[in-house]
Amino acid sequence: MRIDAHQHFWQYDPVRDAWITSEMSAIQRSFGPTDLKPLLDRNNFAGCVLVQSDQSETENEFQLANAAQYTFIKGMVGWVDLQADNVGERLAYYSQFDKMKGFRHVLQGEANRALMLLPNFQRGIAALQQHNFTYDLLIFPDQLGYARELVANFPNQPFVLDHIAKPNIKAKHLGDWEKDLRALAAHENVWCKVSGMVTEADWQTWQPQDFQPYLDVVFEVFGPTRVLFGSDWPVCEVAGGYDAVVGLVQQYVATLSAHEQALFWGENAAAFYKL
């Protein structure tokens, strides 16, 4: 079963969604399940994992309603305030929803780059573990060291790294990203989404070979059982679109065994999120 492990829906709000800048005009509109379904069908995906894009519990309500209505949405990653005193109560509430699989925080945008190491944040991570929720790490390369410390503190908590930590593919720079990714991947409770890469490359001129050095590292350090495909749709529409993202990764994984390809395209996502 093929699963897209990372995609979004939103009802576009120019104030709330200020991160969608004028150069990203292709996605300055609303995107919903009926927009995604034809893309999944065309690329032989049986379903997807829906990931939050706004940090509010109102977002959870909106996405849970989508998940309840459409069977191809197999799981959802929401948001809670992990530093709140009542985080345990909120997680207990979300435990009633079968499709709520985990949570994430937009750590990449935080002024405090080490926010994930604050005691209150880590208390929230501990609460996730109590309720069997996963955690998506959305970070930039400068935060990989902090992430390594976080995951080491919670060896039984399943973590997945979003977008291979967004290395500077446009500049063809590996540098500390490779070293720090290797250190993070040494912790076997961390998986990695092969997603979000085209938006870190040159949007107009990228070629599949631009991604090979990064994919070589990811597949080496995480191995075939801890890598997941994610489209990052509709964000990927600014840099080529859904079919292009699938195509560039398909070209790379063609050299893997049939079993390893099946793991990458869906079985690992099903295992990580318990779909």
Summary of the structure (lengths in Angstrom):
residues: 275
radius of gyration: 17.4
end to end distance: 10.9
largest distance: 48.9
contacts: 900
relative contact order: 0.14
helix: 49%
strand: 15%
